[in-house]
Amino acid sequence: MQLCAQQGLSPSQWSNGPNDVYSAHKHSYDKVIYVVSGSITFGLPEEGREILLNAGDRIDLPADTVHKAVVGSQGVTCLEAHL
């Protein structure tokens, strides 16, 4: 949380169990996600790529970016802020 505060972000925390899946979707706002523990793989279908995030990693998702995700085998806890 301190890292987020230093960057002017006000995050909320969320968690998911092992192998949970988020189908492709998008948001009307910019989003920043930090992985606190576990792992999650984000798919960016319009770019044809996947990004594996582990504890300490960050992803920035601009508004209207189509994305999906699969949680790793140990679950995941993240901090998320909207810009």
N, C-alpha and C positions, 0 to 999 in steps of 0.2 A: 504494500500500500504506500510506503514511503516513496518508492520510485515513481509511482503514479502521481503522488502529490507534488513531487519536485517538477513534474512535467505539466502541472496544472490540470490533471485529470481527476475526476471524481468517480472512481469505479464502483461497481457492485460485484459481488462474488457469486459464482454459480458452479455447480458440480454435476457430473453425470457418471453413471456406472459404466462398467466395462462394456465395450462394443456397442454402446448406444449410437444411433444413426440420426443425423439431421439431413433430410432431403433437400434438394436444391431450392434456394430461395434468395431473396435480396431485401435490403432495407433502404429507406429513404434518407438515411443519415450515415455519416462516417462512423466507423466502429474501430476501436483499438482493443485487442485481446492479449493479455499476458497469461501464460500457463504457469500456475503456481506449483502444481504437482501432477504427476501422470503424463499422459500424452494424448494428442488429438491430431488427426490428419484432415486438413482442409482441402477440398477439391475445388478448383476453379474451372468449371467445365467450358466456359467461353474461351479460356486461355489454354485449355488442354493440359493442365498441370495440377499436381498435388504437392502440398507442403506439410511435412511432418513437423509438429511442434512438440518439444519436450519442456520440462520445467525450466523456467528462465527465458524461454523464447517469447517473441511478440509477433503479432500479425496486425497490419493495418488494412482494413477493408473499406475502401471508399464507397460512398453512397451508390446504390444501384449495381453493385458488384454481385453477380450471381455466384453463390458459394454453397457447398454442402460439407458435411463433416462426419467422420467416424472416430469415436473415442477409442483409445488404446485399451489393451487387455487389463490394465490396472486402474481404469477409470481416469478422470481428469477433474481438476479444480482450476478455475480461471478467474481472473479479474477482467471485467469488461467496462469500458467507458465509451460514451457516445459524444461525438464532437459536433 
